[in-house]
Amino acid sequence: MPAAIIDQSDSAIPILPLAGTALSEWADAQPARVRNWIKAQGFKAAAGSILVVPADDGQAERVLFGVGDENLDAPSPSLFRGLPVSLDDAIYAFEGSPTEGAATAAALGWSLGAYQFDRYQNTNGDRKKPATLVVPDNADAAYVAAAADGAALTQDLINTPANDMGPAELADAAVTLAGQFGAEASVIVGEGLLENNFPAVYEVGKGSDRAPRLVDFSWGDENAPKVTLVGKGVVFDTGGYDLKPSQYMALMKKDMGGAAHVLGLAHMIMAIDLPIRLRVLIPAVENSVSGKAFRPSDVIASRKGLSIEIGNTDAEGRLVLADALALACEESPDLIVDLATLTGAARSALGPEVPPFFTDSDSLAATLEDAAQKTHDPLWRMPLWAPYADKLKSKIADLRNDGGPFAGAITAALFLKRFVATPDKWIHLDIYAWNPDSKPGRPVGAEAMSIRAIFDLIERSFCK
C-alpha cells in the first residue's frame, strides 16, 4: 500500500463527504448536539472544508468533509489531498459505499497528500505525521498504489539536491527501477557518448567534472506496441556561460524533472503491467561553467546529423533531448512522449499548475485532452506554429538553439520537432514540476504532473 493507506481497521473514525446541498438534510436527521455544533462552527460543506464532530466524551465521533459542487461520481483526487495533513494522527474510513471513481480518487488523493520528503531531517521537528486511511473496498487499489508510488518516486528525485543527485545518481535511479521490473538497461558514459554518436549530450555535459551519460532501458513484449518516453535529465543548470541570475539558479536542482516524471510514469506502466513495449531514454548531464564547457557561438553536432549553432548556453535542455529523440525515432515507435522542464515561457503563459503540450496530431491531442480531464491531471495544448521556425535559422549552421525573445515555449518545441522523424506520433510536454506555494497536501517542493493523463492516453490508445 502507498503512503498512509492501510487495508482494514476495526477502529477507524468515519468521514462523511457532504455537498452543500445535502448538508441541511443530513443535519436535520442528527441529534440536537450535532446540529448545534455544525451551526456554531459555521460549517457550510464548502469544497475541502473539514469539521470534526465530537462525541459526548469529547473524542472524534466522525468527520464531515465538504465537497462543494464536486461530482462525487468522479471527483478530482486533489479534493482529498488536504485531509491526511489536516486531520489528527488517527485511522479514518469513508462512510457508505462510494462509487469506484470516488473511492479511487479519495484513496489516491489521500496518498498524494500524505507525501513528505524528510531525507535530510534528523528530527521530525514540527512536521505533522499524516493521518491514515482505510482504503475503500471498491477502490482500484492497484492503480492507486502505482500512481501514488510513481508520483512519490518523481517527487523524491526532484526534491533531492544536486550534490546527491548528479548524472550518476540519476542514472542509478533509472537502472534500479529497471531492475525492479526486470527491464534491460544500459548506460553510456562520458567519452562513450562520442563513440556512440551522442555529441549534443556530450557537449552539454562535458563542462562538469561529473561525466554526462545516456540511460536506455526497455521493458515488455517486443511484439507489443512501442511507446518511448524521453526525459530531460539536467541535474543542475547554471545556465553555462550564459549564467543564470542567482534567483533563477536556486531551483535548478529540479531541471531533471522531465527525467523524474518519465521514471514515475514508467513505474506506473510497469507496476500495472500494461501490454506495451516500453523504452525509456534519459540524457543525464550537469550544465556547468568551466574551461571545458561549451560556449555561445560554438557549432556542435547532433546524432541526426544537423549542426547546431549555440545562441545561448542556457538553452541546453533541448540539445540533450535532440540526441535522445533522434535515437528514439530510429526504431519507429508507435508513440514518443518527451517531458522536460524546458522554458520559463511556458510558466509565463500558463503558470506553474498547467503544463502545455505540443503535437502535430489532432487525434493524439484530443485523446490527451480527454485523458487530462478524466484523470483531473490538467494539460493545455499549445501550437507548433510553423512560421516561428524561422526564428531558429542560423547563418552558419543548420539551426540555432535559441529562438529570440518571443514565444519561447513554441520555438523550443519547434527545435525538438526537427529531430523527430514522425511528428504525428510525438508529444512534447513543458512541465514546471514544482509547487511554488504551500497548500494543504501540496507543500512547497516537487510536484508530479501529467503522468496520470499520459498513462491514460497510453492505456486507451494501445491496451484496449
N, C-alpha and C positions, 0 to 999 in steps of 0.2 A: 504494500500500500504506500502511496506517496505521503508527503508531509502532513501530519496532524489528522490523518484519516485512519479509522480502525474498522474492523468488520462488525463487531457487535459489543453491546454493553447492556447490563440489566439496570443501570442506574443513571441513564442519560437524561438530561434536562430537555424537555421538548421545546422546539422552536416552531412557532406558528407563523407562516408567511401570510400577510393580510394586505389586500389592496385597500386604498382609502375608502372605496365604496362599500366594502364588506365589513369594515371595522365596526360601524354602528350596529349592524345586525348581529355580529358576533358578541359584542359587548352587552347587548340587551339580554342575552341568554346567560350572562355570568352573574355571580353574586355581587351584592352592592359594593363590597370592598374592592373588587376588581374594577368595576365601573368607576368608582370614585378615584382609584389610583390612576387609571387612564386619563381621566379628566384633570386631575391635579398635576400630572406630568405633561399635559398638553400634547399627548401623542396623537398624531393625525395619520399615521401609516404612510408618510412620505417615503419615497424610494430610498432604501438604505438606512432608514431610521430604526432604532432598537429601543425596546422597553422591556426591562426585566420585571416581571410581576412576582412580588414576594408572597410566600405562603404565610400562614398565621405565625409560624415560628421565625419568620424573617429570612428564611432560606429561599433561593430562587425556585419558584413553582413552575414557571415557563417563561419563554422569551417571545415577545411579539416582534415580528420583523416586518417592517413596512416595505412594500414593493411598488407603491405608487400606481402608475398606469402600465407597468410592465406586463407583457403577455406571459402568464405563468405556464403556458404550454411549451414555450420555447424561449425562456429568459436568457439574458446575457450572463455568462459566468462572472462578469465584472460586478454585477449586482451583489454578489455574495462575498466579494474579496475582503471587505472590511470586517466581516464577522469574527474570524479567528483572533484578530488583534484587538477587537473592541470588547469582546466578552471576557469574563473571568476565566482563569485556567480551570476548566472542568470538561466533562464529556457531554455532548449535545447530540440531539437527533431531531430531524424534521418530523413534524406531526403528519398523520394521514398517509396517503399513497400518492405522492406527486407523479406526474407523467414521467416517462423515461427522459424526455427532453429536459424537464425541470430538475429531475433527480441528478442527471448527469451534469447539468450546468451548476447546480448547487455544490456538488462534490468537487468539481473541477475548480470553481471559483474559490471555494474554501481552501483547497490545497495551494492554489496560486497565491492567495492572500497570506498563507502561513509561511511562505518562503522567507528565510533570513540568511544573511551572509555574515558569519561570525568567525571566519578563519583566523583573523588577526586579533581577536579579542580574548585575552586571557581570563577575564571575568565577564559575567553577563551584564554587570552594571545595572543600568536602568532598562535594559532590554526586556520586554514583556514576552513571556512564554505564550505561544499561541494556544488557543483552545482546541479541543479535539472533537471531531465529528464522526458519528457512526454513519458509514456510507449507506444511503438509501437502498432498499432491496432492489429496486428496478433501475438503478443507475448502471450505465455501461462502464463497469469498473475497469475493464482492460483499457478502454480509451482514456478514462480519467488518469490512470497510472501512467500511460505512455505520454499523454500530453503534459501532465504535470512534471514528470521526470525530465522530459525533453526541455521544457521551459527552465527548470532548475539547472540543468546542465548548461544551457545557454547563459543564464544569469551568472552562474559561478565562474564561467570562463571570462566573461566580460568584466566582472567585478574584481577579478584578480589583477593586482597591479603588474606593470610591465617587468619589474625586477624578478617576478616569479612566473611571468607568462611571456617568455621570449619565443622566437621561432621554434626552438627545440621543444619547449614545453607544450606549445600549441600542437605541434606535430605529434608529440607523445599522447596528448589527449585524444587526437583523432585515431591513432593506432590502437589505443586502449579500447575505444568504443568499437572499432572494427573487430578486435579480438573478442570482445564481449558477445558479439553475434556471429562469430565465425566468418567474418569478411576477410578478403585478401587485401593486404595493404603493402604499399611501398612508399619510400621517402627518398627523394633526390636532394642532395645537399651540396651547397657551395659550388665549387668548380664543376661538379657534376651537372649543374643546370646548363652550363655552356656546352658540355659534351653531349647533352641530350636535347639541345635546341630549345632552351627556355631563356633566351637572352634578356628579355624585358624583366623577368622576375629577378634575374641575377643583378642587373643594373641597379634596380631599386634597392636591393638588399646589400649590395657589396660595401656600402659605406659603414656598416655596422661591424663590430667585432663578433657579433652573433650571426653565424652564417645563415643566409636565406635557404629556403627549401621548398619543395613541392610535394604535397601529400596526395596520394591517389589510392583510393580503396573501392572495391566492388563487392556487391553482395546480391544474392538471389539467383534465380534460374537464368542462365544465359540466353534462353529462348523466350523469356518474358519481355514485355515492352520495356524499352530502355529509357530510364529517367536519370539525368545527370544534374547534380547540384554543385554549383561553384560558389565558394565563399571567399570574400576578401579577408586576408589574414595579416593585415599590417598591425603588428603587436604594439607598436608605438610610432607615432608620426610627428616628428619635429617640424615637418614641412620641408626638410632638407635645406639647401642654400636659400630657398625662398622661405625663410624661417617664420614660423607662426608666432604671433604675439603670445605672451605667457598665458593670458586669459583663455585663449583658444587651445593652447597646448595642454592645459590642465586635464582635459577629459580624453586625451588621446590614447589612454590605455584601452578605450572602447573601440579603437579603429579596426580591431579584429572582430567586430560584432557580426559582420557578414559570415565569417567562418564559424563563429559560435552558433549562429542561427542555423547554418547548414548542418552542424553536428546535432543540434537539438531536434531538427526536423528528421535527420537520418535516424536518430534514436526512435522517434515515433514510428517511422516507417518499418524499421526492423523489429521493434517490440510488438507491433500489431501484425507483423508478417504479411505485409502487402505483397501480392503476387506480381512484383516488378523486378527488373534488373536495375539495381541502384548503383550509381557511380558517384563518388564524392571527390572533388578536386579542391584543394586549398593551397594557394600560394602564400607561404608564411614568411614575412620579412619584417625588418625594422628599418624605417626610413630615418637614417641618422646623418649628421653633419661630420665629415672627416675629410682627410686628404684623398680618400678613395671614393668619396661619394660622387654620384652623377651630378651634373651641373646644368643650369639654364643654358640653352643654345646647343647642348650636346645633341647628336643624332644617334639614336640607338636602333638596334634591330629588333625584330619580333619573330615569334615562331611562324606566323603566317607569311613572313617574307616582306611585310610592309615596314618601311623605315619611318621612324617617329622623331620629329624634332621636339625637344623638350622646351616648351614655352614656360613651364612652371614646375619646379620640383615638388610642389605641394599637390600636384595632380598626379600622384603616384599610384593610387589605388587602381585606376583604370588601366595602368600599364601592366601590373601583375595579373589583373583579370584578363587582359588581352591574350596573353600566352595560354592561360588556363582555358579560356573559351575556345581558342583555336584547337587545343588538344581535345576538348570535349566534342567538337564537331567532327573529328576525324573518324569516329565510329558511327556517325549518323544516328544519334539517339532520337527517340520519339518526342522528347521534351528536354529542354535545357532551362534551368532556373538559376540565375545568379542573384546573390544577396550581398549588399555592400553598404557600409556607412560611407557614402561616396561624396555627397555635396552638401554644403551649407545652404545652397539654393533650394534644395528640397525642403529644408526646415523653414526657410523664409516663405515658401509657397504654401505649405500645408501644416506647419507646426510639428511638434515632437510626437504626436499621437497617431497621425495618419500618414503612413508611408505611401509615396507614389510608386506606381509600377508602369512599365513600358513594354509594349509588344506590338508587332505588326499584325497579329492575328486578332480579328474581331471576335472570332468564336472563342479563342482562349481567353480574351479579355472578359467576355460575357460570362464565361464559366467561372473565372476567378472572382469577378464581382459578385456573382451569386453565392459562391463559396464564402466570401468575406462576410456577406450579410447573414448567411445561415450560421456561421460559427461565431458571429459577433467579434470578428477579428478585422478591424477596418483597414481598407486599402482604397486607393483612388487612382484611376488611370490618367496618365498624362501623355501628351502626343509625342511621337517621334517625328517632329516637324522637319520634313526633308530639306526645306530651304536653309535651315540653320546649319546644315552640314558644311556650307561654305565657310563657316567660322573656323573650321578645323583645317583649312587649306594651309599648306606650307610652301614657301618658295624654294626650299632646298631638300625637302623630304616628301614622302607620300602623304603624310598628315602630321599635325602637331597635336600635343596633348592638352592644350588649353583652348577654350573657345570664346574668350573675351568675357566682358562683364555681365552680359545678359543671358538669361535662360540657361543657367549653368547646369541644372539637372538634365535638361534636354540635350545639351551639347555633349555632356558626359555619356548619356545613353547612346547618342548617335556615334560617338567614338567607339563604344563597345560593339555596336552593330557592325562596324567594319570588320570585325574579327569573328563574326557568326556566319556560318555558311548557309543556314536555313533560318532566317529571322522570323518566319511564320511559326516556328516551333520553339521560340525563345521568349522568356520573360525576364526582365531586369527589375529588381526592387532596390530602391534607395532608402534605406532604413535609418532611424536615429538610434535605436537600441538602448534608450536611456530615459529614465524618469527625472526631469529636472526639478520637480516639486514633489513634496511628500503628501500622499493622501492615504486614508485607511486601506491597508492591504497593498499599497503601491509606494514603498519607501523610495527616497532618492537613491538612484543607482540603476543597475542594469534592468532592462525590460525586454522580455521576449515578445516579438510582434510578427505577425503574418504567418507563422509556421502552421497554425491550425487551418488557416484558409488554404495554404498551399497543399497541405496534407489532404484536405477535402477535394481540391482540384485534381490531385493525382488519383485519389481513390475513385472518384466518379468518372474520370477520363479513361482509366486503364484497368480497373478492378471490378467493374460491374457489367 
